């Protein structure tokens, strides 16, 4: 399941960054980051959520998706920049 979350985030962010939709990618990345830190915070404070469920959800689903999204966005940005320099030269 961790691999599926990471690959989904990687593929989506790679496609969005190649198309030039960096605003959408940043918005979704910010939501993933916020969700991760909310779950980490909820694991240590009594917020009405089970701490074990919060930490396991954060580390098994959200963190791999966030890491995959970051690397997908980086690769998409690099490929987009490469395409832009090729189009300017020729």
N, C-alpha and C positions, 0 to 999 in steps of 0.2 A: 504494500500500500504506500509505503514511503517513496518508492521509486515512481509509482504512478503519479503521485502528487508533484514530485520534482520534475518529471518529464512533461506533465501538463503545463506547469508554470513556465518551464523552459520554452516549450513550443509556442505558447501564447505570446510570451513577451518577445521572443525572436521575431514572430510574424508582425507584431505591433510596431516594434522598433524598425524593422525593414520597411514598413509602409509609411513611417514617419509619424505615427500616432503616439508620440512620447508622452503626451498629457494623459492619455488613457492608461498607459503603462505605469506612469508615476502614481496615478490615483489608485489603481488596483494594488500596486506595491505598498503604498502607504496604508491601505486598509488591511493588507496582510500583516504588515509590521505592527500596526495598532492592535490587531486581534491577538497576535503572538504575545505582546507585552501585557495586554489585559489578562490573558490566561495565566501568564507567569505571575502577575500580581495577585490574581485570584487564588493561586495555589498557596500563598502565604498569609492571606487575610481572610477572615470569615465573611464572605460575600454571599453566602447561600449556594455556593457551588462546591461540589466535591473536589478537594485539592488533588487527589490522585487522578481523577478524570480530567481536570484542567491541565495538569502538567503533562499527562500522557497525550492529550489532544494537541497541546502546543508542540511537543517534540516529535510526535509521530505523523502529524498531518501539516501543521502550519509552517514549521521550520523548514522541512524539505521543499515545500512549495515556494517559500521565500528565497531559499538558496537557489533553486532552479530558476526562479524568475529573475534573480539578480544576474546570473550567468547568461541567461537568454537575452536579457536586455543589453548586456555588455557585448555579446557576440552580434546581436542585431545592430547595435550602434556602430561597431567596427565595420561590418559588412556594408552598412548604409554609407558610411564615410568613404569606403573604398569605391563604391559605385558612383558616388558624387565626384570623386577625383578623376575617375575614368571618363565620366561624361564631360567634364570640363576640358580635358586634354584632347579628346577626339571627337 
